[in-house]
Amino acid sequence: MADQSLHTQGVSVVPGFQAVTLIASVPLSAAHWQPFVEGEIVAVSAGMVTTQGI
């Protein structure tokens, strides 16, 4: 299955390396997680937060 493309509504994953930034509205593991403040905007580039504010 690792060599097959996967497609669903709004998302496509193809074989090979893909850099991904995951932003979750709830904690997904025991790792550090910080909730957004209501109305907060966060800009992410190359996996790093570049701008954050309300």
Secondary structure, DSSP 8 states (H G I E B T S, - for coil): -TTS-EEETTEEE-SS--------SS--SSS------TT-EEEEETTEEEEEE-
